[in-house]
Amino acid sequence: MLEEENGTDPRLLAISAAIRVVPHFPKPGIMFNDITPLLLRPKAFKDAIEIFAERYRGMGIHAVAGIEARGFMFGSPLAIAIGAKFIPLHKPGKLPGKTISEAYALEYGTDCLEMHVDAVQPGENVLIIDDLVATGGTLRAAIRVLERAGAEVVECGCIVGLPKFKAGYRINGRPVYMLVEAIS
């Protein structure tokens, strides 16, 4: 990676600058870190994918699982970049055919993730991608549903995360990697 004198990759600075904080969304007290402006900056968006690809290329990852919906935006191009298949982890009722699901709690409610039962083969190495890690609930559910299907979850990658998810943090025993720290 390119680094400035202070050791920070300049691409990460641009990614961080592209994240907008929306107070009290989706409910009072939540400081929502919105990645939409990042998607509107092609260079920063491309840099985010490239940083992930640099990290995961050559790690024997068979599939990238993206969490609906923003995880799809980063997971799909990342899967292509590292030569892996893409597995969409959807909200309930959006996939035809037989699915496997996992319910989970959010910091502002509850939800569920679903995937096709045949999306992953036993023993395949899977990387989970999402835009944000706040409480870890969605990532926990993604890990559980993938492991129930026989996958080996290698890591969870996110664009932005709360400070507690810095290097070395694990969810369900799986490492969490985030590009930038959330603004709160």
Salt bridges, closest charged atoms under 4 A:
ASP9 OD2 - ARG11 NH2 2.77
ASP34 OD2 - ARG20 NH2 2.57
ASP47 OD2 - LYS43 NZ 2.95
GLU50 OE2 - LYS46 NZ 3.14
GLU54 OE2 - ARG11 NH1 2.99
GLU68 OE1 - HIS90 ND1 2.77
GLU68 OE2 - LYS94 NZ 2.43
GLU102 OE2 - ARG144 NE 2.77
GLU102 OE1 - ARG148 NH1 2.72
ASP111 OD2 - LYS91 NZ 3.05
GLU124 OE1 - LYS85 NZ 2.94
ASP131 OD2 - ARG70 NE 2.56
GLU147 OE2 - ARG174 NH2 2.69
GLU155 OE1 - ARG55 NE 2.79
GLU181 OE1 - LYS166 NZ 3.41
